[in-house]
């Protein structure tokens, strides 16, 4: 059975469990939340060591081929452009569709803490590098150190050869360990799906959010089946783009049910290597960068949701200046989202509302009841797009081989 079939079956089982269990039961909700948190932690378990040992080897090999800085700069350019394009799509969709205003909810609340620029800079350089390994919520410090190690490996090959051999060995070991975890992600997805749907059951019947959810759903479908395939068609040799979407369907499904891009990262690494057949040197260097800085899908959903927030607070419409401000601030929000792998839209909205000011600092609260499905939609596109970015970069630098669809995992 293909992995995506296992994941889809697990999600269906989890959904059935969520609807069979009695609603409004605090005990059941608490147990499901615990199992979901435990499952996500297990799914993330080998993420940091996999990045720590794989990225330096990839950077070293790319440096030896004189390709690292070209790939790094090209990836950053693609990620920045994609964040702006996805934000434009979100703004245009919300502006043209005019989702219904959401009544202000003074009793709404959110437990999410907004990431701050100062805090992220401090986290980038913790008091000890080993401190970055104790937390799995911010991948950038580990990725940054891994790049420095990879660059340093080239300074004296006689001195660094033993270290390169050790890192290469551990990279392969943790990849195999990650492959083992990926095989059993379907079991973990049952609990994650059940917890997500069970906590959302009451909101499903809240009609005020239906227009927004429909708009976001349409965006997700259009981006997945139209916009991204068109981009892949013109950047990957004018070949059938849907084969690539199919290859990345498994990790995208994981992100959809969990709303957590790190939970899907291990599966994304494996699918990129064993379905798209992207070489390790390119895949290991690009994918972590895309997951940290390439949250274009979440930016799209955030832009749409913020338009709804502004419309809900004001009946005079949204000025062109506000629309341009949203487009300008989106890249910054995309950078900050690297510290919120499982929070997504609500964390981004907190930042946007805070920066916008003008009495909208708490505007994100009216979106809080549907933060989970919005985060899931954003994470789905984030994961799918990260795999596409790795594909495009690898294709351009001849770091991948085409495989027949029947060989996809």
C-alpha positions as CSV (number, residue, x, y, z in Angstrom):
1,X,0.0,0.0,0.0
2,X,1.3,3.5,-0.9
3,X,2.1,5.7,2.1
4,X,-0.5,8.3,1.1
5,X,-3.1,5.6,1.2
6,X,-2.1,4.6,4.7
7,X,-2.3,8.3,5.8
8,X,-5.7,8.8,4.1
9,X,-7.0,5.6,5.8
10,X,-5.6,6.8,9.2
11,X,-7.3,10.2,8.8
12,X,-10.6,8.6,7.9
13,X,-10.4,6.3,11.0
14,X,-9.5,9.3,13.2
15,X,-12.4,11.3,11.8
16,X,-14.9,8.4,12.5
17,X,-13.6,8.2,16.1
18,X,-14.0,11.9,16.6
19,X,-17.7,11.9,15.4
20,X,-18.6,8.7,17.3
21,X,-17.3,10.0,20.7
22,X,-19.8,12.0,22.7
23,X,-19.4,15.8,22.3
24,X,-18.7,18.3,25.0
25,X,-16.9,15.7,27.2
26,X,-13.9,17.4,28.9
27,X,-12.3,14.1,29.8
28,X,-12.3,12.7,26.3
29,X,-11.1,16.1,24.9
30,X,-8.2,16.0,27.4
31,X,-7.2,12.5,26.6
32,X,-7.3,13.1,22.8
33,X,-5.3,16.3,23.2
34,X,-2.6,14.4,25.2
35,X,-2.5,11.6,22.6
36,X,-2.3,14.2,19.8
37,X,0.6,16.1,21.4
38,X,2.4,12.9,22.1
39,X,2.0,11.7,18.5
40,X,3.3,15.0,17.1
41,X,6.3,14.8,19.4
42,X,7.0,11.3,18.2
43,X,6.7,12.4,14.6
44,X,9.2,15.2,15.2
45,X,11.6,13.0,17.2
46,X,14.4,12.7,14.7
47,X,13.9,16.0,13.0
48,X,16.7,18.0,14.6
49,X,19.4,15.3,14.4
50,X,18.5,14.6,10.8
51,X,19.0,18.2,9.9
52,X,22.1,18.6,12.1
53,X,23.9,15.8,10.4
54,X,22.5,15.9,6.9
55,X,22.8,19.7,6.1
56,X,26.6,20.0,6.8
57,X,27.3,17.1,4.4
58,X,25.0,18.5,1.8
59,X,26.6,22.0,2.1
60,X,30.1,20.5,1.9
61,X,29.3,18.5,-1.2
62,X,27.7,21.5,-2.9
63,X,30.7,23.6,-2.0
64,X,33.0,21.1,-3.6
65,X,30.9,21.4,-6.8
66,X,30.9,25.3,-6.5
67,X,27.1,25.2,-6.3
68,X,26.1,26.0,-2.7
69,X,25.8,29.8,-2.9
70,X,24.0,29.6,-6.3
71,X,21.5,27.1,-4.8
72,X,21.1,29.0,-1.5
73,X,20.6,32.4,-3.3
74,X,18.2,30.8,-5.8
75,X,16.2,29.1,-3.1
76,X,15.9,32.4,-1.1
77,X,14.8,34.2,-4.2
78,X,12.1,31.6,-5.0
79,X,10.8,31.6,-1.4
80,X,10.6,35.4,-1.2
81,X,8.8,35.6,-4.6
82,X,6.4,32.8,-3.6
83,X,5.5,34.5,-0.3
84,X,4.6,37.7,-2.2
85,X,2.7,35.8,-4.9
86,X,0.7,33.7,-2.5
87,X,-0.1,36.8,-0.4
88,X,-1.3,38.6,-3.6
89,X,-3.6,35.6,-4.3
90,X,-5.0,35.7,-0.8
91,X,-5.7,39.5,-0.9
92,X,-7.3,39.3,-4.3
93,X,-9.4,36.3,-3.4
94,X,-10.7,37.9,-0.2
95,X,-11.3,41.3,-1.9
96,X,-13.2,39.8,-4.8
97,X,-15.2,37.2,-2.9
98,X,-16.2,39.5,0.0
99,X,-16.6,36.8,2.8
100,X,-19.4,37.7,5.3
101,X,-18.4,39.8,8.3
102,X,-17.8,37.9,11.5
103,X,-19.5,39.3,14.6
104,X,-17.1,40.6,17.2
105,X,-16.7,38.1,20.0
106,X,-15.5,39.8,23.2
107,X,-15.2,36.5,25.1
108,X,-12.9,34.9,22.4
109,X,-9.4,34.0,23.5
110,X,-6.3,32.4,22.2
111,X,-3.4,30.7,24.1
112,X,-1.0,31.3,21.2
113,X,1.9,33.7,21.8
114,X,3.0,35.9,18.9
115,X,6.6,35.5,17.8
116,X,8.6,38.7,18.0
117,X,11.6,39.8,15.9
118,X,13.7,40.5,19.0
119,X,12.8,37.1,20.4
120,X,13.7,35.3,17.2
121,X,17.1,37.0,17.0
122,X,17.9,35.9,20.5
123,X,16.7,32.4,19.7
124,X,18.9,32.3,16.7
125,X,21.9,32.7,18.9
126,X,21.1,30.8,22.2
127,X,23.5,31.0,25.1
128,X,24.7,27.5,24.1
129,X,24.2,25.8,20.7
130,X,23.2,22.6,22.5
131,X,20.3,24.6,23.9
132,X,18.9,24.8,20.4
133,X,18.8,21.0,20.3
134,X,16.6,20.7,23.4
135,X,13.6,22.4,21.7
136,X,12.0,21.4,18.5
137,X,9.9,24.5,17.8
138,X,12.5,26.5,16.0
139,X,14.6,24.8,13.3
140,X,16.5,27.9,12.2
141,X,19.3,27.9,14.9
142,X,20.2,24.2,14.1
143,X,20.0,24.9,10.4
144,X,22.2,28.0,10.7
145,X,24.8,26.1,12.7
146,X,24.6,23.2,10.2
147,X,25.4,25.5,7.3
148,X,28.4,27.0,9.1
149,X,29.7,23.5,9.8
150,X,29.3,22.5,6.2
151,X,31.1,25.6,5.0
152,X,33.9,25.0,7.6
153,X,34.4,21.4,6.4
154,X,36.1,22.8,3.3
155,X,38.8,24.8,4.9
156,X,41.2,22.0,5.5
157,X,40.2,18.6,4.1
158,X,42.9,16.6,5.9
159,X,41.7,17.9,9.2
160,X,38.0,17.7,8.5
161,X,37.8,14.4,6.7
162,X,37.2,12.4,9.8
163,X,34.4,14.7,10.9
164,X,32.8,14.6,7.4
165,X,32.9,10.8,7.5
166,X,31.2,10.8,10.9
167,X,28.5,13.3,9.9
168,X,27.9,11.4,6.7
169,X,27.4,8.2,8.6
170,X,25.1,9.7,11.1
171,X,23.2,11.4,8.3
172,X,22.5,8.0,6.8
173,X,21.6,6.5,10.1
174,X,19.1,9.1,11.0
175,X,17.6,9.0,7.6
176,X,17.0,5.3,8.1
177,X,15.6,6.0,11.5
178,X,13.4,8.7,10.0
179,X,12.2,6.2,7.4
180,X,11.1,3.8,10.2
181,X,9.1,6.6,11.9
182,X,7.5,7.6,8.6
183,X,6.2,4.1,8.1
184,X,4.2,4.4,11.4
185,X,3.0,7.9,11.0
186,X,-0.3,6.6,9.9
187,X,-1.0,5.2,13.4
188,X,0.0,8.6,14.9
189,X,-2.3,10.4,12.5
190,X,-5.3,8.5,13.9
191,X,-4.9,10.3,17.2
192,X,-4.0,13.7,15.7
193,X,-7.0,13.6,13.4
194,X,-9.4,12.5,16.1
195,X,-8.2,15.3,18.4
196,X,-8.3,18.0,15.8
197,X,-11.9,17.1,14.6
198,X,-13.2,16.5,18.1
199,X,-12.1,19.9,19.2
200,X,-13.6,21.5,16.1
201,X,-17.0,19.8,16.1
202,X,-18.8,22.7,17.8
203,X,-17.3,25.3,15.4
204,X,-18.4,23.2,12.4
205,X,-22.0,24.2,13.2
206,X,-21.1,27.9,13.5
207,X,-22.5,29.5,10.3
208,X,-20.7,32.8,10.7
209,X,-17.4,31.1,9.8
210,X,-18.7,29.1,6.8
211,X,-18.0,31.8,4.2
212,X,-14.4,32.2,5.3
213,X,-13.8,28.5,5.4
214,X,-15.3,28.1,1.9
215,X,-13.1,30.8,0.5
216,X,-10.0,29.2,2.1
217,X,-11.1,25.8,0.8
218,X,-11.4,27.2,-2.7
219,X,-8.0,28.8,-2.4
220,X,-6.5,25.5,-1.4
221,X,-8.0,23.6,-4.3
222,X,-7.1,26.3,-6.9
223,X,-3.5,26.6,-5.6
224,X,-3.1,22.8,-5.5
225,X,-4.7,21.9,-8.8
226,X,-4.1,25.0,-10.9
227,X,-1.5,27.6,-9.8
228,X,1.2,25.3,-8.4
229,X,0.9,22.8,-11.4
230,X,1.2,25.8,-13.8
231,X,4.4,26.9,-12.1
232,X,5.8,23.4,-12.1
233,X,4.9,22.9,-15.8
234,X,7.0,26.0,-16.9
235,X,9.9,25.4,-14.5
236,X,10.3,21.6,-14.7
237,X,10.7,21.0,-18.4
238,X,7.0,21.2,-19.5
239,X,6.2,17.8,-18.1
240,X,3.0,16.6,-16.4
241,X,3.1,18.5,-13.1
242,X,0.4,16.4,-11.5
243,X,2.9,13.5,-11.1
244,X,4.9,15.8,-8.8
245,X,1.8,16.8,-6.8
246,X,1.0,13.1,-6.4
247,X,4.5,12.3,-5.2
248,X,4.1,14.9,-2.4
249,X,0.6,14.0,-1.5
250,X,1.6,11.9,1.5
251,X,3.4,14.6,3.5
252,X,0.8,17.2,2.5
253,X,-1.9,15.0,4.0
254,X,0.0,14.7,7.2
255,X,0.3,18.5,7.4
256,X,-3.4,18.9,6.6
257,X,-4.6,16.8,9.5
258,X,-2.1,18.1,12.0
259,X,-1.5,21.7,11.0
260,X,2.1,21.2,11.9
261,X,4.8,21.4,9.2
262,X,7.5,19.8,11.4
263,X,5.3,16.8,11.9
264,X,5.2,16.3,8.2
265,X,8.9,17.1,7.6
266,X,10.3,13.6,8.0
267,X,7.8,12.2,5.5
268,X,8.6,15.1,3.1
269,X,12.3,14.3,3.2
270,X,11.6,10.7,2.4
271,X,9.1,11.3,-0.4
272,X,11.4,13.9,-2.0
273,X,14.2,11.3,-2.0
274,X,12.4,8.1,-2.8
275,X,9.6,9.3,-5.0
276,X,11.0,12.4,-6.7
277,X,14.5,10.9,-6.5
278,X,16.1,14.2,-5.5
279,X,19.8,13.9,-4.4
280,X,20.6,14.3,-0.7
281,X,23.0,17.2,-1.3
282,X,20.2,19.3,-2.8
283,X,17.2,18.0,-0.8
284,X,18.9,18.4,2.6
285,X,20.1,21.9,1.9
286,X,16.8,23.2,0.5
287,X,13.9,21.6,2.4
288,X,14.8,22.9,5.9
289,X,15.2,26.4,4.4
290,X,11.8,26.1,2.6
291,X,10.1,24.9,5.8
292,X,11.5,27.8,7.9
293,X,11.2,30.6,5.4
294,X,8.8,29.3,2.8
295,X,5.5,29.3,4.6
296,X,3.8,30.8,1.6
297,X,0.6,28.8,2.1
298,X,0.1,30.1,5.6
299,X,0.8,33.6,4.4
300,X,-1.9,33.2,1.8
301,X,-4.5,32.1,4.4
302,X,-3.3,34.8,6.8
303,X,-3.8,37.5,4.1
304,X,-7.3,36.2,3.4
305,X,-8.2,36.1,7.1
306,X,-6.8,39.5,7.8
307,X,-9.0,41.0,5.1
308,X,-12.0,39.4,6.9
309,X,-10.8,40.9,10.2
310,X,-10.6,44.4,8.7
311,X,-14.0,44.0,7.1
312,X,-15.5,42.8,10.3
313,X,-14.3,45.8,12.3
314,X,-15.2,48.4,9.7
315,X,-18.2,48.8,7.4
316,X,-16.5,51.4,5.1
317,X,-14.4,49.0,3.2
318,X,-10.7,48.5,2.9
319,X,-8.5,51.1,1.3
320,X,-6.0,50.4,-1.4
321,X,-3.3,51.5,1.1
322,X,-4.3,48.8,3.5
323,X,-4.1,46.2,0.7
324,X,-0.6,47.3,-0.3
325,X,0.4,47.3,3.4
326,X,-0.7,43.6,3.7
327,X,1.3,42.7,0.6
328,X,4.4,44.5,1.9
329,X,4.3,43.0,5.4
330,X,3.7,39.4,4.2
331,X,7.3,38.6,3.6
332,X,8.2,39.6,7.1
333,X,5.4,37.4,8.5
334,X,6.6,34.5,6.4
335,X,10.1,34.8,8.1
336,X,8.6,34.9,11.6
337,X,6.5,31.8,11.0
338,X,9.6,29.6,11.2
339,X,9.2,29.8,15.0
340,X,5.5,28.7,14.9
341,X,5.4,25.3,13.1
342,X,2.2,24.2,14.7
343,X,0.4,27.5,15.2
344,X,0.4,28.9,11.7
345,X,-2.3,31.4,10.9
346,X,-3.2,32.5,14.4
347,X,0.4,33.4,15.2
348,X,0.8,35.2,11.9
349,X,-2.5,37.1,12.5
350,X,-1.2,38.2,15.9
351,X,1.9,39.7,14.3
352,X,0.0,41.4,11.5
353,X,-2.7,42.8,13.8
354,X,0.0,44.1,16.2
355,X,2.0,45.8,13.4
356,X,-1.1,47.2,11.8
357,X,-2.3,48.9,15.1
358,X,-5.1,51.4,14.8
359,X,-7.2,49.5,17.4
360,X,-6.9,46.1,15.6
361,X,-4.3,44.7,18.0
362,X,-6.8,42.1,19.2
363,X,-8.6,41.6,15.9
364,X,-7.1,38.1,15.6
365,X,-9.4,36.9,18.4
366,X,-12.4,36.7,16.2
367,X,-10.6,34.2,14.0
368,X,-9.4,32.1,17.0
369,X,-12.4,29.6,16.9
370,X,-11.4,28.5,13.4
371,X,-7.6,28.8,13.9
372,X,-7.1,25.0,13.6
373,X,-8.6,24.4,10.2
374,X,-7.0,27.6,8.8
375,X,-3.7,26.4,10.1
376,X,-4.2,23.0,8.5
377,X,-5.0,24.6,5.1
378,X,-1.9,26.7,5.4
379,X,0.3,23.8,6.5
380,X,-0.9,21.7,3.6
381,X,0.2,24.3,1.1
382,X,3.4,25.0,3.0
383,X,4.5,21.4,2.9
384,X,3.4,20.9,-0.7
385,X,5.2,24.1,-1.8
386,X,8.4,23.2,0.1
387,X,8.6,20.0,-1.8
388,X,8.0,21.8,-5.1
389,X,10.8,24.3,-4.3
390,X,13.2,21.5,-3.6
391,X,12.0,19.9,-6.9
392,X,12.5,23.1,-9.0
393,X,16.0,23.8,-7.5
394,X,17.1,20.2,-8.0
395,X,15.7,20.1,-11.5
396,X,17.6,23.2,-12.5
397,X,20.9,22.0,-11.1
398,X,20.4,18.4,-12.4
399,X,20.2,16.9,-8.9
400,X,17.3,14.6,-9.6
401,X,16.2,11.7,-11.8
402,X,12.7,11.0,-13.1
403,X,11.0,7.8,-11.9
404,X,7.9,6.2,-13.1
405,X,4.9,6.8,-10.9
406,X,4.5,3.1,-10.1
407,X,7.8,3.3,-8.2
408,X,6.6,6.1,-5.9
409,X,6.4,5.2,-2.2
